[in-house]
Amino acid sequence: QVTFGSMPETIISYGTASAYNSGSAGGGINFGGYYNSTPEYTLFAGVHGVKENTTDGHYGGALILSTRTHGGNSAERVRITSTGAVGVGGVPGTTGMKMEIFRSTTDAFVNASDCVLRLLNTDTSANTNQTSLQFTTSTTGSGADSAIVSQAEDASGNSRLEFWTDTSNGMTEKLSIASDGK
């Protein structure tokens, strides 16, 4: 055990099987156990520290949480980057649907000290993609849903904000604010 910066005593795992520029340099801990009556074991999840890039001499690191689906391989589910950005369901700044939590220093609509929760759809396969924040409340009958939707209007970056609520016939849009504010 050694002291790492201002952290208390720490156990360090150095992964030496991959070169610094391999894209998978780092170390981790995997968790597994028996999965049947034979008994046979497998890996279920892991925590990994990885080098964020392949640049010689650069040591920015990320923390990755991985899980495994039945019949599949272990896959990254959560990443905390060296800057503190958190990606859930994908790597911050890459393609796909994910949630990011970070402190913004560049977005014009927030103060540098503000914290941002961003639901991000980086799929560029269409010009009218959307990202939604859905709320569901359980009742004695069925769930009651409502949603706030950011809907792209076109390829130029214009978007509208939609508010949806649930009725017995399903969710319907009740209010929309277009990119021109109307």
N, C-alpha and C positions, 0 to 999 in steps of 0.2 A: 504494500500500500504506500502511496505517495501523496503529497499535497499538490493540487493542481490549481495554481493561481490563488484565488480567494476561497476556493471550495474546500470543504473538509476532506479528511482522508478519503482517497479514491482508489478503486481498483481499475486499472487501465488494461484494455484489450487492444493490442496492435494487430491489425490484419496485415500479414506480410505475403499472402498468396497472390495479390494483384499489384502490378506496378502503379506508381503514382499517376500515370497518365492513361490508365486502363478504363476509367469511368466507373470503376467499382472499388476503388481503394478505400479501406476503412476496416472497422471491426464491429462486431455485434454479438448479441445474445439471442439465441433461438429457444423457444419453449415448445415442448412437445409432450407426448404421453401415449399410453395405449389407446387404441381406437376400436379394438374388437376383442373377442373372447379367446383368440388363439394363444397368447397375446402378442400382437404386433404393435409397434409404435410408429409414430410419424411426427412431423413438425406441425404446430398449429399457428404460431405467431412469433414475431421477433421485434427487437429493438436494435437499431443499427446506427452507428456514427460513420458518415461517409465524407470523403473529399468532394467538394461541390463542383470541381472542374478538373480539367486535365493539364492545367498550366504548371510548368516547372516552378517550384518555389512558392506557389500560392497554397495556403493552408486553410482557407475558409471551409468550414464544415457544416453539415446538416445532420439533424436527427430524424430518423425514419422509423415509423411504426408500420409493421406489415402484418397481414393476416392471410389465411388460406381458406378458400372455398372448398367444399367437398368436390373431389375429382379434379381440382385445379392445383396450381402452384402458388407459392407464397407471392404476394403482390403488395406493393407500397400502397398504404391507405391514408397516412398522415405524414406530412413533412414540415419540420421547422427549419427554415433557412438560417444561414449565418447572420442575417440582418434581423431575424425575429419574425419574419412573415410566416404564417401558418397556412398550409394548404391541406384541406380535407377532401379526399376523393381525387387528388391529383397534385402534381408538383406546381407550386406557384410560378406563373409565367409560361406555362406550357398549355398545349391544346387539351380541351375537354371541359367537362362541367365540374366545378369545384367551388369550395368556399375558402376565402382567404381572410385572415384577421391580421392587421398590421397597423403600425403608426405611420401616418402619411406625412411626408415633408414636401410633396410636389403637387398634390391635387388642389386645384384652385378654390374649391368650395369648402375646404376644411382648413383649420389652423394646424400648424406644424405639430402641435402637441395633442391633436385629436387622434382617437383610435377609430379605425375604419373596419367595418364588417362588410366584405364585398362578396356577393354571390356572382360568380363569373362564368359565363358561357363563352368559351373561346373557339367554338365550332364555327368555321367560316364557310360551311357548305351552302348557306343560303343567305339572302339579304334581309330576311324577316325573322331571324332567330329571336328567342326570348329567354329570360331568366325570371323565375318566380319565387316568391316567398309565400309559402302556404301555411295557413293556420288551421288546425283541426281540433275540435272540442268533442269529446265523447259525450253521448247522451244515453238515456235509457233505450232509445230507438237506434238510429244510425248516427254516424258522425256528422257534425255541423262544420262545414268548411268555408273559408274565405281566403283570398289571395291578393297580393299586390304583384303586378306583372310589369316588368320593363320589356317593352316590345319594340324591336328595331323596325323603323318605318321604311328604310331603304338602305342602299349601300354607302351613303355619304355620312353615316353616323347619326342621323336624326333618329330620335326615339320618342315613344309616348309612354306614359305611366297609366296603367289600368288597375281598377279596383273591382274585384269580383266577390260576390257573396253566393251562398248556397240557398236553394229553394228545394222543395220536394221534387222538382223536376231536374235538379242538377245545378251546377255552378253557372252563373251568367255574369257578364260584365255590367256593372252599374254606373261606373264613372270612368272617363278617360280624359287625360290631359295630354294634348298633342305637343310636339316639339316647339310649336309657336306659342305655347301657353294657353291655347283655347281648348 
